[in-house]
Amino acid sequence: MSITSAQSYEMRIARTADKIGDPPEPYWQTVERLLADRGGDYVARLLAYALRDLDKAQGKA
């Protein structure tokens, strides 16, 4: 996983935070269920894989 792309994504969100809406409710429900069932480490691992795949899709990995 490229840390720089994760950081650039975070900075982009920070710059446009007022333009980014909350995710639709089903996404929140999924995250809440995963946190309850599997814990924070599991959700963090899923996020790491998602960021890795994002890097691959952007040709940075």
N, CA, C and O of each residue as an XYZ file, in Angstrom:
244
protein
N       0.850     -1.175      0.000
C       0.000      0.000      0.000
C       0.887      1.226      0.000
O       1.845      1.317      0.768
N       0.568      2.147     -0.848
C       1.328      3.384     -0.911
C       0.791      4.374      0.113
O      -0.365      4.794      0.057
N       1.656      4.732      1.043
C       1.237      5.675      2.077
C       0.964      7.038      1.461
O       0.049      7.742      1.889
N       1.757      7.417      0.452
C       1.597      8.757     -0.118
C       0.225      8.933     -0.758
O      -0.368     10.006     -0.654
N      -0.288      7.898     -1.416
C      -1.612      8.071     -2.025
C      -2.686      8.132     -0.952
O      -3.678      8.843     -1.114
N      -2.504      7.396      0.147
C      -3.462      7.484      1.250
C      -3.434      8.885      1.841
O      -4.480      9.446      2.167
N      -2.234      9.453      1.981
C      -2.114     10.808      2.512
C      -2.693     11.830      1.548
O      -3.352     12.778      1.976
N      -2.456     11.652      0.254
C      -2.999     12.611     -0.713
C      -4.521     12.518     -0.754
O      -5.204     13.529     -0.917
N      -5.052     11.307     -0.605
C      -6.508     11.141     -0.551
C      -7.083     11.843      0.670
O      -8.118     12.505      0.594
N      -6.389     11.685      1.806
C      -6.846     12.328      3.034
C      -6.803     13.852      2.886
O      -7.721     14.541      3.331
N      -5.752     14.379      2.268
C      -5.656     15.828      2.066
C      -6.739     16.323      1.111
O      -7.298     17.402      1.310
N      -7.037     15.535      0.074
C      -8.095     15.918     -0.864
C      -9.441     15.972     -0.155
O     -10.237     16.878     -0.398
N      -9.695     15.008      0.718
C     -10.937     15.027      1.499
C     -10.974     16.258      2.401
O     -12.011     16.911      2.525
N      -9.834     16.575      3.032
C      -9.785     17.726      3.932
C     -10.068     19.026      3.169
O     -10.751     19.912      3.683
N      -9.541     19.138      1.942
C      -9.754     20.348      1.144
C     -11.198     20.500      0.704
O     -11.701     21.619      0.606
N     -11.866     19.396      0.440
C     -13.225     19.452     -0.100
C     -14.249     18.906      0.882
O     -15.328     18.470      0.482
N     -13.918     18.929      2.151
C     -14.773     18.299      3.166
C     -16.196     18.829      3.126
O     -17.145     18.082      3.365
N     -16.350     20.103      2.826
C     -17.701     20.647      2.819
C     -18.496     20.155      1.619
O     -19.716     20.312      1.590
N     -17.838     19.566      0.633
C     -18.526     19.085     -0.572
C     -18.767     17.575     -0.541
O     -19.472     17.042     -1.398
N     -18.188     16.890      0.438
C     -18.331     15.432      0.509
C     -19.428     15.096      1.504
O     -19.343     15.450      2.680
N     -20.454     14.415      1.028
C     -21.545     14.023      1.912
C     -21.237     12.722      2.617
O     -20.292     12.016      2.266
N     -22.030     12.419      3.598
C     -21.880     11.140      4.284
C     -22.233     10.009      3.331
O     -23.062     10.182      2.438
N     -21.608      8.856      3.518
C     -21.971      7.710      2.691
C     -23.422      7.316      2.944
O     -23.970      7.592      4.011
N     -24.036      6.674      1.967
C     -25.409      6.188      2.176
C     -25.486      5.262      3.392
O     -24.509      4.600      3.743
N     -26.634      5.227      4.015
C     -26.843      4.476      5.252
C     -26.401      3.009      5.188
O     -25.839      2.522      6.169
N     -26.625      2.278      4.083
C     -26.181      0.871      4.078
C     -24.680      0.713      4.324
O     -24.255     -0.283      4.910
N     -23.870      1.687      3.884
C     -22.432      1.595      4.130
C     -22.122      1.751      5.608
O     -21.290      1.028      6.157
N     -22.798      2.704      6.252
C     -22.597      2.876      7.693
C     -23.012      1.623      8.437
O     -22.322      1.194      9.361
N     -24.133      1.029      8.047
C     -24.603     -0.184      8.713
C     -23.600     -1.316      8.550
O     -23.367     -2.083      9.485
N     -23.005     -1.422      7.363
C     -22.008     -2.473      7.127
C     -20.794     -2.265      8.008
O     -20.296     -3.215      8.613
N     -20.307     -1.025      8.089
C     -19.136     -0.738      8.925
C     -19.453     -1.009     10.391
O     -18.650     -1.617     11.098
N     -20.604     -0.567     10.844
C     -20.980     -0.797     12.241
C     -21.087     -2.290     12.548
O     -20.658     -2.739     13.611
N     -21.658     -3.054     11.624
C     -21.785     -4.498     11.825
C     -20.412     -5.154     11.870
O     -20.155     -6.002     12.725
N     -19.518     -4.761     10.945
C     -18.177     -5.335     10.934
C     -17.411     -4.977     12.205
O     -16.693     -5.812     12.754
N     -17.562     -3.737     12.674
C     -16.897     -3.348     13.921
C     -17.408     -4.177     15.091
O     -16.630     -4.618     15.937
N     -18.722     -4.388     15.133
C     -19.308     -5.157     16.227
C     -18.907     -6.635     16.152
O     -18.599     -7.255     17.170
N     -18.915     -7.190     14.935
C     -18.645     -8.621     14.770
C     -17.160     -8.960     14.788
O     -16.748     -9.953     15.388
N     -16.364     -8.134     14.129
C     -14.961     -8.492     13.908
C     -13.956     -7.596     14.619
O     -12.829     -8.019     14.877
N     -14.346     -6.363     14.939
C     -13.442     -5.465     15.644
C     -12.712     -4.495     14.719
O     -12.746     -4.613     13.495
N     -12.061     -3.544     15.353
C     -11.379     -2.477     14.624
C     -10.223     -2.945     13.762
O      -9.990     -2.393     12.687
N      -9.489     -3.967     14.222
C      -8.353     -4.459     13.440
C      -8.806     -5.001     12.092
O      -8.143     -4.785     11.078
N      -9.918     -5.696     12.080
C     -10.433     -6.257     10.837
C     -10.841     -5.147      9.868
O     -10.533     -5.216      8.679
N     -11.526     -4.134     10.371
C     -11.962     -3.023      9.528
C     -10.745     -2.253      9.010
O     -10.727     -1.828      7.854
N      -9.736     -2.073      9.852
C      -8.510     -1.398      9.420
C      -7.814     -2.197      8.321
O      -7.279     -1.617      7.376
N      -7.817     -3.517      8.441
C      -7.208     -4.367      7.416
C      -7.963     -4.240      6.096
O      -7.349     -4.178      5.031
N      -9.297     -4.201      6.165
C     -10.086     -4.009      4.941
C      -9.762     -2.678      4.281
O      -9.656     -2.595      3.057
N      -9.606     -1.641      5.089
C      -9.254     -0.331      4.553
C      -7.883     -0.365      3.887
O      -7.690      0.226      2.825
N      -6.937     -1.053      4.506
C      -5.598     -1.162      3.921
C      -5.660     -1.861      2.563
O      -5.006     -1.429      1.614
N      -6.437     -2.929      2.466
C      -6.584     -3.619      1.178
C      -7.257     -2.721      0.143
O      -6.871     -2.711     -1.026
N      -8.256     -1.975      0.579
C      -8.939     -1.070     -0.351
C      -7.987     -0.001     -0.872
O      -8.013      0.326     -2.059
N      -7.147      0.545      0.005
C      -6.174      1.545     -0.426
C      -5.139      0.936     -1.371
O      -4.725      1.574     -2.339
N      -4.726     -0.293     -1.089
C      -3.796     -0.975     -1.991
C      -4.410     -1.147     -3.373
O      -3.760     -0.895     -4.388
N      -5.667     -1.577     -3.404
C      -6.341     -1.765     -4.680
C      -6.537     -0.450     -5.411
O      -6.471     -0.399     -6.639
N      -6.779      0.610     -4.656
C      -6.893      1.936     -5.264
C      -5.575      2.344     -5.907
O      -5.564      2.895     -7.007
N      -4.465      2.076     -5.227
C      -3.148      2.364     -5.794
C      -2.922      1.567     -7.082
O      -2.420      2.101     -8.071
N      -3.296      0.293     -7.059
C      -3.140     -0.537     -8.261
C      -3.976      0.019     -9.411
O      -3.519      0.077    -10.552
N      -5.184      0.420     -9.102
C      -6.075      0.958    -10.144
C      -5.514      2.256    -10.725
O      -5.721      2.561    -11.899
N      -4.807      3.014     -9.893
C      -4.230      4.273    -10.357
C      -2.839      4.082    -10.933
O      -2.214      5.044    -11.377
N      -2.345      2.839    -10.929
C      -1.037      2.544    -11.488
C       0.128      2.990    -10.627
O       1.219      3.236    -11.142
N      -0.086      3.100     -9.316
C       0.962      3.578     -8.418
C       1.578      2.465     -7.586
O       2.508      2.707     -6.817
N       1.072      1.261     -7.730
C       1.603      0.177     -6.904
C       2.453     -0.757     -7.741
O       2.990     -1.736     -7.221
